[in-house]
Amino acid sequence: MSPSPYRVGAVSYFNTLPLVWGILHGPERERVQLSFSLPSVCADEVERGEIQLGLVPVAEIARQGLEIVPGTGISCRGAVRSILLVSRVPWRRVRTLAADSGSRTSVELAQVIMRERFGVDAKSAPFAPDLDHMLSVCDAALLIGDAALRISPAELRHEWLDLGEEWFTLTGLPMVFAAWAGKPGLPAGALEEITRASYRFGAAKIEEIVDSEHAARQISKELADRYLRHHIRFELGTEEAKGLEAFFELAGGKGLTCDHA
């Protein structure tokens, strides 16, 4: 009798596809029952025990005390392109932040950057990722994932920052946004084997991923290809661990108590 498949949750954004392509289309698909959701929802599903492993925002990994399955995740070293902070007022006058409701780690990162660079402590609230509406209510807006990739920052009439680039300028380290994680005691060895193999399968098929997904997500083919090959990093090593440690230090422990914004 075959063992029951592992219940795994991934994030529905374009940038996760290389990590799960093997689970979707390769040999690993027989071993996993895969579901997709927003980052914040994926974290909740792990917390409720609905999935054994999730691609969890790192702020939630800390808050829940989750065990990280090493090897792969979502990170950047420099401009990330899919985490954009936009302001309709001068940065030092930002008091309110409309945060994409799918985000947790990115909200913490935005707060770190605004505090460290501009001396600003803005109050955040969750919003659907509609930039015009966000900026009609708040001073600044945070867009993440596919919503950020669908806009052209150079064409915005407002000031904007790429938070991956800002983090690297501040620390000289990679920024880790999410990692595979679950509650302590999970079958980490088997799950690491699956997630690493799934990524190896996906890394060899970036062109296929771009061709099959960019139009449905309203992302240009050129941007989609550049994004997966150059902006996002999927292998987590020593430098990423240092970046993660620096993030929690600069976040002042907020990741342990952050709300669902």
Secondary structure, 3 states (H helix, E strand, C coil): CCCCCEEEEEECCHHHHHHHHHHHHCHHHHHEEEEEECHHHHHHHHHHCCCCEEEEEHHHHHHHCCEEEEEEEEEECCCCCCEEEEECCCHHHCCEEEEECCCCHHHHHHHHHHHHHHCCCCEEEEECCCHHHHHHHCCEEEEEHHHHHCCCHHHCCCEEEEHHHHHHHHHCCCEEEEEEEECCCCCHHHHHHHHHHHHHHHHCCHHHHHHHHCCCCCCCHHHHHHHHHHHCEEECCHHHHHHHHHHHHHCCCHHHCCCCC
